Every structure is written in C-alpha cells, then in structure tokens.
C-alpha cells in the first residue's frame, strides 16, 4: 500500500516535472528561481512527515496501541498536533519575514532580478509549507493505524494543484516565465491545502476519544525525540540545500538541473526505500517493545533484500542510460537533448550512493524503533560535513583545474553526496549490528544483483547502438524495457525468486 501510494504520488510528480520542463526548459532564470524556492515546502514536508514525526511519534503511538492503550494514543496524537501547529506557525511567520536572509543561506549565488523573483516565490510558498506539515501529521496518524495508501497517495493532490496552474497559465506567449513561476507558486499553495484536506477527516476520526490534550509521558518522550530525529532525518534535505547553495555559483540551469535530477533519482528511493521503511516502522516498533530481537533482524534482512532487488538496477540504469531516462521524462518543449546529457551526468553521480541511501533509511528506522535517536543524529552530522567539504571541491575547485566545463560541477555535487551516503550507511549498519546482532545481505546475493544489472545495461546499449531513431520517447520505449527484461531474466536464471520479489515490492 505504501508503494502504491508513493507510486501514484511520484508519477504525478514526474508529470508535473515534465510539464514544467516543457514551459521553462533547463537554462532559464525563472526555472532556477522556482526550483530553489520550492525546496522550502519540500524540506518541511520531508522533515516533519517522512522525518521527525515518523521517527519520534509513530514508534510511541504504535507501542501504545500494541499495549491496548488506545485512548492514551489518541490523546497523544491530538497533543502532538497542537504542539506541531504552534511550532510551524512560528516558523512560517519567521520565514516570511526573513526571506531575503533565507535566500542568502540557500542560494547566495543568485543576484539581481533572479534573486528578487526567488524572494517573492518563497514568501508565497511558505504558508503552503505549513499546510504540508499539517498533512504530515495526518500521514503519521494514518500510518500508525496501518492506513498507508491514502497518506502516501495524497501527494497527488499537491502535484495536481501545480499541474493545473501550469496548464492554465502556461500555454501561449501572453505570460512571461516570471509570471508563470508566480502562478505556479500559488498552485503549490492550493495543492498543499488539498493534500491536507483529503487526509484530515480520517486522521481526526482516528485520533478522537481519550479526553482533551495532555502532556503524558509518551508525549514528553515524543517531544524529547523530535529534534534529534528532525536533525538526523534532515541530513538528506540539508545536504540538498548545501548542494543548491554551491550550485547557485554554477552557470544558469545548475539549480534546476539538480532539482530535476532529484525528482528522478528519488523515485526508487521513495518507491522502495520509503515504502519499505515506512511499512516496517510500526512493526519494528512493536517487536522492539515486546523484546523480539530475532524478529527484528528478520524484518531488517527481509527489507534489505527487497530494497536491493529494485535499487541496484536503478543505480546501474542511471549510470549507463541516464540520458535516455531524462529524455523520456523531460525532453519536450524548451528542454533540449544537450540538457538531457547534463542530467545524465548528475544521475550518474547520484547512482554512486543510491543503494546506500535507501538501505540507510531502513537502518535509521530500526534505531528509532529501539528508542535510539542519538546515533542516527551523529551519523547524519558526519554526512552533512562530508557533503559540504566534498561538494565544494568536486563542484567548484576541481572542474576548472582539469579543464571541465563549469556546468559539470553538478555531477561532482551528486557524486560527493553519494560517497557521503556510503559512510553514513556503514556507520548505521555497524551500530545496529553491535546492538542486535549481524544483519545485511550476503556477498553472493549482491553479486547476482549487480551482475544482472550490468548485463541489462550491456543489452540496453546494444539496442541503443542498433536503432536509428532519435525521438526520446521511441528510444526510451525500446532501450529501457530491454534493460529491465534482461535484468529480470538474469536474476531468475541465477536463483532469485523474481515473482516473489515483484509481488512483495
């Protein structure tokens, strides 16, 4: 259900990105300004929804329900909502008042009209960000009750608001791109309200009963765990802002390119990494509360196997046929073939850490289920430091010294983030293994998956060299299925139960 909901949301997100690319292209100031500004609602939603609330509230809420304390769980949910709304109201007010300073932090390389447009866009988007955080609370409540489909599919409503704005104001030459970007920002606010509205009735119904508000021991625990989890789960988001800050000093189109790349490579992260982790978190929390350590290890290994089966070929595909993938999704209207090749470079860099990022998410939620929020926080801080240092050198220092065009520094950004992701993964796995015993996939299983994915890439390149057509949709329709079919055939021939993985994935 999580995967189905995320798939619907991400497909609508890909549709939004394709339409955005049609009207804005890659290398335009308006595209860069909106791509930088829209990270604000994305940051708050990801931090509070898939981050702090999931890691601090769901384990406690699920444990209360597992112990039969349903009324106390409902009261805790309402109290957390009240505290969250108070916090986010203050953050939104501060954000609107200090937007120019905020732009200095997230995109200091922007100047002139580009910077002013970004300021205006962020001020419009901030109230919508508050609505998305309210929607994140709904997601946490629904997940705790096993209601996964609605919570994760609700992102379709947010994308629908922006798609509607693009289709309404985009066609024709009447509107300039700056004006279209503003209309798109208002469409995001409308979509934010819709995302909250579709979840709120069920979430409030599930959290009814048990009296009014109350600062019980479980609520105090949730508040205590909230900020460490917020920081540790925010490592990926903070890393993205670090990348954006550095990219703002690169040529026009770098920030938009990073955003487009993020939407593509986070599809497998969200579809598999988040879906597996989100579905496992309530169950892991119940096992931890009941002291079932052996069952914890089984769940983790099962989740890792499911992740690797889908994410390994995704990483290989991004590295070897990333321009084909970008062409299918983005290469329309103002978006050109050379822009797809730039996205390919960024996807290849992101592929380095794709497996680590998805598996790290599962190891993080296992720590949260055990009540340990401090170690993921420390490891996340290590990752942020590495992303900052490596990103600066790989994007701004090394490319000019070796004669590489400045735009390709974006690939250095995504590649350095991938390397930092592996360090965080190793720290998380070693920490958990010391606590509950060995977890992880065998070398032989990983060799089968990587070998099959490389075979798929070889066949895909054979098809690529053989076909005469240049249309991106036609090329994608021939090359990408060849990759996927070869991967599935090879894994099946080497002993992987493909049918079981597909049905469970």
C-alpha positions as CSV (number, residue, x, y, z in Angstrom):
1,X,0.0,0.0,0.0
2,X,2.9,2.4,0.8
3,X,4.5,1.6,-2.6
4,X,1.2,2.0,-4.4
5,X,0.6,5.4,-2.8
6,X,4.1,6.6,-3.4
7,X,4.0,5.4,-7.0
8,X,0.8,7.4,-7.6
9,X,2.4,10.5,-6.0
10,X,5.7,10.2,-7.8
11,X,4.1,9.6,-11.2
12,X,2.1,12.8,-10.7
13,X,5.4,14.5,-9.7
14,X,7.1,13.2,-12.8
15,X,4.1,14.6,-14.9
16,X,4.5,17.9,-13.1
17,X,8.2,18.0,-13.8
18,X,7.7,17.1,-17.5
19,X,5.2,19.9,-17.9
20,X,7.4,22.3,-16.0
21,X,10.4,21.4,-18.3
22,X,8.2,21.9,-21.4
23,X,7.4,25.5,-20.4
24,X,10.6,26.5,-18.6
25,X,13.4,24.4,-20.1
26,X,16.6,23.9,-18.1
27,X,18.6,27.0,-18.5
28,X,16.3,29.9,-17.5
29,X,16.4,32.2,-14.5
30,X,12.7,31.6,-13.7
31,X,13.3,27.9,-13.7
32,X,16.3,28.2,-11.3
33,X,14.3,30.6,-9.0
34,X,11.3,28.4,-8.7
35,X,13.5,25.2,-8.3
36,X,15.3,26.9,-5.4
37,X,12.1,28.3,-3.8
38,X,10.1,25.1,-3.9
39,X,12.6,23.3,-1.8
40,X,11.2,25.2,1.2
41,X,7.8,23.3,1.3
42,X,9.6,20.1,0.2
43,X,12.0,20.5,3.1
44,X,9.3,21.0,5.7
45,X,7.2,18.2,4.4
46,X,10.0,15.7,4.3
47,X,11.5,16.7,7.6
48,X,8.2,16.6,9.5
49,X,6.3,13.9,7.5
50,X,8.9,11.3,6.5
51,X,11.3,12.5,9.1
52,X,10.7,13.8,12.6
53,X,7.1,12.7,13.1
54,X,7.7,9.2,11.6
55,X,10.8,8.7,13.8
56,X,9.6,10.2,17.0
57,X,5.8,9.9,17.1
58,X,5.0,6.6,15.2
59,X,7.1,4.3,17.4
60,X,5.5,5.7,20.6
61,X,1.9,5.7,19.1
62,X,2.3,2.2,17.7
63,X,3.7,0.9,21.0
64,X,0.7,2.4,22.9
65,X,-1.7,0.8,20.6
66,X,0.1,-2.5,20.7
67,X,-0.3,-2.4,24.5
68,X,-4.0,-1.7,24.2
69,X,-3.8,1.9,25.4
70,X,-5.9,3.3,22.5
71,X,-7.3,6.3,24.3
72,X,-3.9,7.4,25.5
73,X,-2.6,7.0,22.0
74,X,-5.4,9.2,20.6
75,X,-4.8,11.9,23.2
76,X,-1.1,11.8,22.4
77,X,-1.9,12.3,18.7
78,X,-4.0,15.4,19.4
79,X,-1.5,16.9,21.7
80,X,1.3,16.4,19.2
81,X,-0.8,18.1,16.5
82,X,-1.4,21.1,18.7
83,X,2.3,21.5,19.5
84,X,3.2,21.0,15.9
85,X,0.8,23.6,14.6
86,X,2.2,26.1,17.2
87,X,5.7,25.4,16.1
88,X,5.0,25.5,12.4
89,X,3.0,28.8,12.7
90,X,6.0,30.4,14.3
91,X,8.4,29.0,11.6
92,X,6.1,30.2,8.8
93,X,5.9,33.7,10.2
94,X,9.7,33.9,10.7
95,X,10.2,32.5,7.2
96,X,8.0,35.1,5.6
97,X,9.7,38.0,7.5
98,X,13.2,36.8,6.9
99,X,13.0,35.5,3.3
100,X,15.8,37.7,1.9
101,X,18.2,36.4,4.6
102,X,17.0,32.9,3.9
103,X,17.8,33.3,0.2
104,X,21.3,34.3,1.2
105,X,21.6,30.9,3.0
106,X,20.1,28.7,0.3
107,X,21.1,30.4,-2.9
108,X,23.6,33.2,-2.3
109,X,24.9,33.0,-5.9
110,X,21.6,34.4,-7.2
111,X,21.7,38.1,-7.9
112,X,19.5,40.9,-9.4
113,X,16.1,40.0,-10.8
114,X,16.7,36.3,-10.3
115,X,17.2,36.8,-6.6
116,X,14.2,39.1,-6.2
117,X,11.9,36.6,-8.0
118,X,13.2,33.9,-5.7
119,X,12.3,36.0,-2.6
120,X,8.7,36.6,-3.9
121,X,8.2,32.9,-4.7
122,X,9.4,31.8,-1.2
123,X,7.0,34.2,0.5
124,X,4.1,32.8,-1.4
125,X,5.2,29.2,-0.8
126,X,5.7,29.4,3.0
127,X,2.0,29.3,4.0
128,X,1.6,26.2,1.8
129,X,4.5,24.7,3.6
130,X,2.6,25.0,6.9
131,X,-0.3,23.1,5.3
132,X,2.0,20.4,4.2
133,X,3.3,19.9,7.7
134,X,-0.3,19.5,8.9
135,X,-0.7,16.9,6.2
136,X,2.5,15.2,7.5
137,X,0.8,14.8,10.9
138,X,-2.2,13.2,9.2
139,X,0.3,10.8,7.5
140,X,1.8,9.8,10.8
141,X,-1.6,9.1,12.4
142,X,-2.8,7.1,9.4
143,X,0.5,5.1,9.2
144,X,0.2,4.2,12.9
145,X,-3.2,2.7,12.2
146,X,-2.0,0.8,9.1
147,X,-3.7,3.2,6.7
148,X,-0.9,3.6,4.2
149,X,-2.5,4.1,0.7
150,X,-4.3,7.4,1.4
151,X,-1.5,9.0,3.3
152,X,1.2,8.4,0.6
153,X,-1.1,8.9,-2.4
154,X,-2.2,12.3,-1.0
155,X,0.9,13.9,-2.7
156,X,-1.1,13.6,-6.0
157,X,-3.3,16.5,-4.7
158,X,-0.2,18.8,-4.3
159,X,1.1,18.0,-7.7
160,X,-2.4,18.4,-9.2
161,X,-2.5,22.0,-7.9
162,X,0.7,22.8,-9.7
163,X,-0.2,20.9,-12.9
164,X,-3.4,22.8,-13.0
165,X,-1.6,26.2,-12.7
166,X,0.9,25.2,-15.5
167,X,-1.8,24.1,-17.9
168,X,-4.0,27.1,-17.1
169,X,-1.3,29.9,-17.4
170,X,1.4,28.2,-19.4
171,X,0.2,28.0,-23.0
172,X,0.7,30.9,-25.4
173,X,3.1,33.8,-25.1
174,X,0.8,36.1,-23.1
175,X,2.6,35.4,-19.8
176,X,6.3,35.7,-19.2
177,X,8.1,33.0,-17.3
178,X,8.5,35.1,-14.2
179,X,4.7,35.5,-14.1
180,X,4.2,31.8,-14.8
181,X,6.5,30.9,-11.9
182,X,4.4,33.1,-9.5
183,X,1.2,31.4,-10.7
184,X,2.9,28.0,-10.2
185,X,3.7,29.0,-6.6
186,X,0.1,29.8,-5.9
187,X,-0.8,26.5,-7.5
188,X,1.5,24.9,-4.9
189,X,-0.4,26.5,-2.1
190,X,-3.7,25.3,-3.4
191,X,-2.2,21.8,-3.8
192,X,-0.9,21.9,-0.2
193,X,-4.4,22.6,1.1
194,X,-5.8,19.8,-1.0
195,X,-3.2,17.3,0.3
196,X,-4.2,18.2,3.9
197,X,-7.9,18.1,3.2
198,X,-8.0,14.6,1.7
199,X,-6.4,13.1,4.8
200,X,-7.7,15.2,7.6
201,X,-11.2,13.7,8.1
202,X,-9.9,10.1,8.6
203,X,-6.9,11.3,10.7
204,X,-9.0,13.3,13.1
205,X,-11.5,10.5,13.4
206,X,-8.7,8.0,14.3
207,X,-7.4,10.4,16.9
208,X,-10.7,11.1,18.6
209,X,-11.5,9.8,22.1
210,X,-9.5,9.8,25.3
211,X,-10.4,13.3,26.5
212,X,-8.7,16.6,25.5
213,X,-5.0,17.4,25.4
214,X,-2.4,16.1,27.9
215,X,1.3,16.2,28.4
216,X,1.6,12.5,29.3
217,X,4.9,10.5,29.5
218,X,4.5,9.3,25.9
219,X,4.0,12.9,24.6
220,X,7.1,14.0,26.5
221,X,9.1,11.2,25.0
222,X,7.9,12.2,21.5
223,X,8.9,15.8,22.1
224,X,12.2,14.7,23.5
225,X,12.9,12.5,20.5
226,X,11.5,15.0,18.0
227,X,14.5,17.3,17.5
228,X,17.3,14.7,17.3
229,X,15.2,12.8,14.7
230,X,14.5,16.1,12.9
231,X,18.2,16.7,12.5
232,X,19.2,13.2,11.6
233,X,16.4,12.7,9.1
234,X,17.0,16.2,7.8
235,X,20.6,15.2,6.7
236,X,19.5,14.4,3.2
237,X,17.4,17.6,3.0
238,X,20.2,19.7,4.5
239,X,22.6,18.1,2.1
240,X,20.3,19.1,-0.8
241,X,20.4,22.7,0.4
242,X,24.2,22.6,0.6
243,X,24.2,21.3,-3.0
244,X,21.8,24.0,-4.0
245,X,23.9,26.7,-2.3
246,X,27.0,25.6,-4.1
247,X,25.1,25.1,-7.4
248,X,23.9,28.8,-7.2
249,X,27.5,29.7,-8.1
250,X,27.5,27.5,-11.2
251,X,26.1,28.5,-14.6
252,X,22.4,29.1,-15.3
253,X,20.4,25.9,-15.1
254,X,22.5,24.2,-12.4
255,X,19.9,24.6,-9.7
256,X,17.1,23.4,-12.0
257,X,19.2,20.5,-13.1
258,X,19.7,19.4,-9.5
259,X,16.0,19.6,-8.9
260,X,15.1,17.6,-12.0
261,X,17.8,15.0,-11.1
262,X,16.5,14.8,-7.6
263,X,12.9,14.1,-8.7
264,X,14.2,11.3,-11.0
265,X,16.6,9.5,-8.7
266,X,14.4,9.9,-5.6
267,X,11.8,7.8,-7.4
268,X,13.4,4.5,-6.4
269,X,14.4,6.0,-3.0
270,X,10.8,6.9,-2.3
271,X,9.1,4.0,-4.1
272,X,11.2,1.3,-2.4
273,X,13.3,2.9,0.4
274,X,10.5,4.9,2.0
275,X,7.8,2.4,1.3
276,X,9.7,-0.5,2.9
277,X,10.9,1.7,5.8
278,X,7.5,3.2,6.5
279,X,5.7,-0.1,6.3
280,X,8.3,-1.7,8.6
281,X,8.5,1.1,11.3
282,X,5.2,0.3,13.2
283,X,6.0,-3.5,13.1
284,X,9.7,-2.9,14.2
285,X,8.4,-0.7,17.0
286,X,6.0,-3.4,18.2
287,X,8.8,-6.0,18.0
288,X,11.1,-3.8,19.9
289,X,8.5,-3.0,22.6
290,X,7.9,-6.8,23.1
291,X,11.7,-7.6,23.0
292,X,11.6,-9.8,19.9
293,X,15.2,-9.2,18.8
294,X,15.3,-12.2,16.4
295,X,12.2,-11.0,14.7
296,X,13.8,-7.5,14.3
297,X,16.8,-9.0,12.5
298,X,14.5,-11.0,10.2
299,X,12.4,-7.9,9.3
300,X,15.6,-5.9,8.6
301,X,17.2,-8.5,6.4
302,X,13.9,-9.0,4.5
303,X,13.6,-5.3,3.9
304,X,17.2,-5.1,2.7
305,X,16.6,-7.8,0.2
306,X,13.5,-6.1,-1.2
307,X,15.4,-2.8,-1.4
308,X,18.4,-4.2,-3.2
309,X,16.4,-6.1,-5.8
310,X,14.9,-2.9,-7.1
311,X,17.5,-0.3,-6.3
312,X,20.6,-2.0,-7.7
313,X,19.3,-2.0,-11.3
314,X,18.0,1.6,-10.8
315,X,21.5,2.7,-9.9
316,X,23.1,0.9,-12.9
317,X,20.4,2.4,-15.2
318,X,21.0,5.9,-14.0
319,X,24.8,5.5,-14.6
320,X,24.6,3.9,-18.0
321,X,21.4,5.1,-19.8
322,X,20.6,8.2,-17.7
323,X,20.2,10.4,-20.8
324,X,17.5,8.0,-22.1
325,X,15.6,8.2,-18.9
326,X,15.9,12.0,-18.7
327,X,14.9,12.2,-22.4
328,X,11.7,10.3,-21.8
329,X,10.6,12.4,-18.8
330,X,12.0,15.9,-19.6
331,X,13.0,16.3,-23.3
332,X,10.0,18.3,-24.6
333,X,9.4,21.9,-25.5
334,X,12.2,24.1,-24.3
335,X,14.1,21.2,-22.8
336,X,16.8,20.0,-25.3
337,X,18.9,16.9,-26.0
338,X,22.0,18.5,-24.5
339,X,20.1,19.2,-21.4
340,X,19.3,15.5,-21.1
341,X,23.0,14.8,-21.2
342,X,23.7,17.2,-18.4
343,X,21.0,15.4,-16.3
344,X,22.7,12.1,-17.2
345,X,25.9,13.3,-15.6
346,X,24.1,14.2,-12.4
347,X,22.2,10.9,-12.4
348,X,25.4,9.0,-12.8
349,X,26.8,10.9,-9.7
350,X,23.7,10.2,-7.7
351,X,23.9,6.5,-8.7
352,X,27.0,6.1,-6.6
353,X,25.1,6.4,-3.3
354,X,21.6,5.2,-4.3
355,X,21.8,1.8,-2.7
356,X,23.4,3.3,0.5
357,X,20.7,5.9,0.8
358,X,17.8,3.5,0.6
359,X,19.3,1.0,3.0
360,X,20.4,3.7,5.4
361,X,16.7,4.7,5.7
362,X,15.8,1.2,6.9
363,X,18.7,1.1,9.4
364,X,17.6,4.5,10.7
365,X,14.1,3.5,11.4
366,X,15.4,0.4,13.2
367,X,17.3,2.6,15.5
368,X,14.2,4.7,16.1
369,X,12.1,1.6,16.8
370,X,14.7,0.7,19.5
371,X,14.4,4.2,21.0
372,X,17.8,5.3,19.9
373,X,17.7,8.8,18.2
374,X,21.2,9.9,19.1
375,X,23.3,7.7,16.9
376,X,21.4,8.4,13.7
377,X,21.8,12.1,14.6
378,X,25.6,11.9,15.0
379,X,26.0,9.9,11.8
380,X,23.8,12.4,9.9
381,X,26.0,15.3,11.1
382,X,29.0,13.4,9.7
383,X,27.3,13.0,6.4
384,X,26.4,16.8,6.2
385,X,30.1,17.7,6.9
386,X,31.3,15.3,4.2
387,X,28.7,16.6,1.7
388,X,29.8,20.2,2.3
389,X,33.5,19.6,2.0
390,X,33.5,17.1,-0.9
391,X,30.8,19.1,-2.7
392,X,32.7,22.3,-2.6
393,X,35.9,20.7,-4.0
394,X,34.1,18.5,-6.6
395,X,31.9,21.2,-7.9
396,X,33.9,24.5,-7.7
397,X,37.6,23.6,-7.3
398,X,38.4,20.5,-9.3
399,X,36.4,21.1,-12.6
400,X,38.2,24.3,-13.7
401,X,41.6,22.9,-12.7
402,X,41.2,19.9,-15.0
403,X,39.5,21.8,-17.8
404,X,35.9,20.5,-17.4
405,X,33.1,22.9,-18.2
406,X,31.6,24.5,-15.0
407,X,28.1,23.1,-15.5
408,X,29.5,19.6,-15.0
409,X,30.3,20.5,-11.4
410,X,26.8,19.5,-10.7
411,X,27.8,15.9,-11.3
412,X,30.5,16.4,-8.7
413,X,27.9,17.5,-6.3
414,X,25.7,14.4,-6.7
415,X,28.7,12.1,-6.7
416,X,30.1,13.6,-3.5
417,X,26.7,13.2,-1.8
418,X,26.7,9.5,-2.9
419,X,30.1,8.9,-1.3
420,X,29.0,10.6,1.9
421,X,25.9,8.4,1.9
422,X,28.0,5.2,2.0
423,X,29.9,6.5,5.0
424,X,26.6,7.1,6.8
425,X,25.3,3.7,5.8
426,X,28.4,1.9,7.2
427,X,28.1,3.8,10.5
428,X,24.4,3.0,10.9
429,X,24.8,-0.7,10.0
430,X,27.7,-1.3,12.3
431,X,25.9,0.5,15.2
432,X,22.8,-1.6,14.8
433,X,24.7,-4.9,14.3
434,X,26.6,-4.3,17.6
435,X,23.2,-3.9,19.4
436,X,21.0,-6.7,17.9
437,X,23.5,-9.0,16.0
438,X,24.5,-9.3,12.4
439,X,22.2,-8.0,9.6
440,X,22.8,-7.5,5.9
441,X,22.8,-9.3,2.6
442,X,25.4,-11.9,1.6
443,X,28.1,-11.1,-0.9
444,X,26.8,-13.7,-3.3
445,X,23.3,-12.2,-3.4
446,X,24.7,-8.7,-4.1
447,X,27.0,-10.1,-6.8
448,X,24.0,-11.7,-8.5
449,X,22.1,-8.4,-8.5
450,X,24.9,-6.2,-9.6
451,X,26.0,-8.7,-12.3
452,X,22.4,-9.0,-13.7
453,X,22.1,-5.2,-13.7
454,X,25.4,-4.8,-15.7
455,X,24.1,-7.4,-18.2
456,X,20.9,-5.4,-18.6
457,X,23.0,-2.3,-19.3
458,X,25.0,-4.1,-21.9
459,X,21.9,-5.3,-23.7
460,X,20.4,-1.8,-23.5
461,X,23.5,-0.3,-25.1
462,X,23.3,-2.9,-27.8
463,X,19.8,-1.8,-28.6
464,X,20.8,1.8,-28.4
465,X,23.5,1.5,-31.0
466,X,21.3,-0.6,-33.3
467,X,18.2,1.7,-33.5
468,X,18.2,4.6,-35.9
469,X,15.6,6.7,-34.2
470,X,16.4,9.9,-32.2
471,X,12.9,10.7,-30.8
472,X,13.4,10.4,-26.9
473,X,10.1,8.6,-26.4
474,X,10.8,6.0,-29.1
475,X,14.3,5.4,-27.8
476,X,13.1,5.0,-24.2
477,X,10.3,2.6,-25.3
478,X,12.9,0.3,-26.8
479,X,16.0,0.7,-24.7
480,X,14.6,0.7,-21.1
481,X,12.4,-2.4,-21.5
482,X,15.4,-4.2,-22.9
483,X,17.4,-3.3,-19.7
484,X,14.6,-4.4,-17.4
485,X,13.8,-7.7,-19.2
486,X,17.4,-8.7,-19.2
487,X,17.8,-7.9,-15.5
488,X,14.8,-10.0,-14.6
489,X,15.8,-12.9,-16.8
490,X,19.4,-13.0,-15.4
491,X,18.3,-12.8,-11.7
492,X,15.7,-15.5,-12.3
493,X,18.3,-17.7,-14.0
494,X,20.7,-17.2,-11.1
495,X,18.3,-18.3,-8.5
496,X,16.4,-15.2,-7.3
497,X,12.7,-15.7,-6.8
498,X,11.7,-12.9,-9.1
499,X,7.9,-13.4,-8.8
500,X,8.1,-13.2,-5.1
501,X,10.1,-10.0,-5.2
502,X,7.8,-8.3,-7.7
503,X,4.7,-9.2,-5.8
504,X,6.1,-8.1,-2.5
505,X,7.8,-5.0,-3.9
